[in-house]
Amino acid sequence: MKNENLLDQFFLIDEAVIKELVTTASISGKDRVLEIGAGSGTVTKEIAKKAGKVLAIEIDERFKDELKKLPKNVEVIFGDALKILEEKPKFKKIIGSLPSSLVEPLMRRLVHFNFKTLVFLVPLKFVDNLTGEVVFTAYFETQLVRKIEKTAFKPQPKTNWALVKITKKTNPLLAKDYERFIQQYLLQHQEAKVKNALMESVIKIFYSQGRALTKNQAREILAKAEISGVQENLVKSEDVLEISKLISSVL
């Protein structure tokens, strides 16, 4: 079925890839699984065979008749996945073969979503973003399971895709990963001046370890790092690493 409303939507038709997509998520009968982009329900049926409960999201209501035929453990919601995720549905595993235009905004939304395992088909070129950009690496661990030929879809995309398995990294404060906490804090406070966000992040790190720290003491730690870019509201990754090392040496 051609989807004229979502021109960048490609429907997975390769049965081997469908089974691998579901297998990679290691679904059991105890799992509640969220599927993003159910389409005609081809992948949904495979998920339903293993999961206890499936919430399938689909934006195109022209699939309504086909999705009505799904097993009873499947609940279908028609709507925009980004808006539905704002309601924070509680699912630990998420599966999806996504429209290319949805991939990046969805991943940015999932930064704030509590999940255990995410298995997606994404454009191959986007894997570099997931594994190389701090906006993703600060929160996610991404594994490239394998490349997927464009012939696995109908209509065929112009480029190859990839099957990825993504897990949410642990709370950086619990893991004492101060570099990653600072990265997250800067990303979450982009409206603030970098020097202020850095100062607050240092204070919060000390607080997490039961240590009180004044703003002046935080400024002293940052001064030792000799971060030249803060005044221009810029901070380099090597500067964040240096700050985290200074903090670790004091705590």
N, C-alpha and C positions, 0 to 999 in steps of 0.2 A: 504493500500500500504506500503510495507516495504522499508524503506530508508536505503540502504546498505552503502551510503556514510556518513551518520550521524548516527552512531550506538547508540548514546545516545539520539536520538530524539524519543519522545513518543507522539502519536497522540491522542488527546482528542476525545472520542467517546460517553461519557455520556451526553445526551441531557440536563438533568437538570443542570449539572455543566457548560455546555456551556452557558445556559441562565443566570445562576448566575454570571458567569464571566463577561458577558456583562452588566447585571443589576447593578453589584457592581460599575461599572464605571460611572453610572448615565449620560448616553449619551443623548444629545438632538440634534435636527435638526440643531443647530447652531455650533455643534462641528466638528472639524477636528481631526480625530483619527488616530494614528499611530499604526499599528499592526505589531508585530515582530514575524515572524514564521507563515506564513499563511497556510502552508501545502497545503491541497487540498481545502481550503476555507470554511471549515465547520463553524468555528467561524466567519470568515470574513462576511459571509452571514448575521449572526445575528447582527453584528456591523452595517452593511450597512442599515439594516432596521430602525435604529434609528439615525445614524450620517448623517451630511450633506456631509462630504467627508471622505474617508478612503484611507490611503496610506498603502498598505500591502507589507511587505518585506518577500521574500522567497529566500533561497539560492539554492534550488533544482529545476532545470528547468524541471524535469520530471513531475512536477505538472502543467506545462504551459497550457495544453489543458483544464484541469479542472478549472484553474483560469481565463481562457478566458470567462467562462460562468457567471462570477460574475456581479452584477448590475453596471450600468454606473457610479455610484458615487464612484466606487472603482478603484484606480490606483495601479497596481502591479509593483513592482520593484524586479528584480531578482539580488541577490548579498548578500554580507556579511553585516549583520546589523551593525557591529562595524564600518566598513568603511563608510557606508551610513550615520551613525550618525555624522561622522566627518564634514559633510556638514551642520549640524545643521538645519534639517528640522523643520519648525515651527508648532508644534502640542502640544496642552495642555494636551491631554489625550493619554495614551499609554496602549495597551493591548497585552498580549503575553502568550503563553504556550511554554516555552523555553527548548531547549536542555540543559541538566544539565551542560555541559561544558561551556555554554555561560552565565550562570546566573551571576557568580561573575565578569568576565570582563565587562559584559554589565552594571551591577550596578555601577561599578567604572567609566565607561564612562558617565553614566547618572548623575553623580555628577555635571558635567559641562553643563548639558542640562536643559533648562528652560521648565519645565512642571508643570502642576497643579495636575493631578492625574495619578497614574500608577497602573494598576491592572495586576498581574502576577500569573501564576502557577509556583511554584518553589519547589525543593525538600524540604521536611519538615525540615530536619536537617539544611538547610540554613537559616531558620527563626531566629535561635539563632544568627547567624552572623549579620543579618540585625538589630536585636534589641539590640545586645550586643557589637558590635565592633565600635569603635569611627570613623573609616573610613566611616561608613554608618550613625551612629547616629548623627554625626556632620552636616549632610545634610538632612536626611530623617526621617519622622515619619512613622513607619511601624505598620500596624494593621493586625493581623492574623484573617481573616474572618472565615475560618474554614479549618480543615484538609480534604484532598481529598484522598480517597482510591485508591490504585494502579490499581484497576479494572476499573477505569474510563478511562484508556488509553489502546491503542493497538499499538505496543506490550506493555505488562505490565512492568513497572520499578520494580526494586527489593525492593524499599521502597515506603512509602506513600509520597504524595506531599501536598502542602498547597496553598490555595488561599489567597493572601495578597493584601492589598490596601496600597499604599505608596503615601505620599504627600511630596512635597519639603518644607522644613522649610524656614521661612522668612529670609531675610538678617540679620545676627546676629548683625550688627552694628545698623540697624534700630530698632531692638528689644532690643537693649542695653544688649544683651546676650554676654558678653565679654568672658566668658569661652568658648563658642562655636566658637567665632571668632578666639581665640587663637588656638583652636584645628584645625580649618580649615587652618589657616595660616601655622601651622607646617606641616600639610599634604601636602600643596601646595608648600612648600619650603624644601623638605626633603634633597635636595642636599646641603643646607646651614648648617652651624654649628647651633645647637639648641640655644645656647646663643645669637647668632646674630638674628636668626628668632624671638626669644622671644622679644628681644629689639625692633625690627622693628614692631612687632605686637602691642606692648604697645604704640609706637609712633603713629601708625595709629589709634588706638582707641581714643587717645586724640585728634588727628586731626579731627576725625569724630564728635567730640563734640565741635569743634571750639577752641580747646586748643592747643597751641604750646608746644612741649616737646623736649628737647635736648636729645642726646644719653646718656649723663652723668646722666640726670634726670631719664631716663628710666632704666639705670643700677642701680640707687639707689633704685627704686621701686622693681626691681628684687632681689636686695641684701636683702631687708627686708623680702622677702619670704623664704630666706634661702633654696634655691633649691640645694640640694647636687648633683643631677644627671646631671646637665647641662654640667659639665666639661667632662663627658663621652658621651656626645651627647645623653643623655637620659633625659626624663622628664616624671614624673608620672602624672596620672590624678588628684590626690589630689594636686599636685604642681600647675597645671593649675588652679584649683579651687581657691587656695590660692592667686595666682596672680590676678585673676579676682576680688576677694574680696577686695584686696588692691587698685586696680584701682577704683572700685566703691566707696571706702571710700574717695578717693581724688577728684574724679569728682563731 
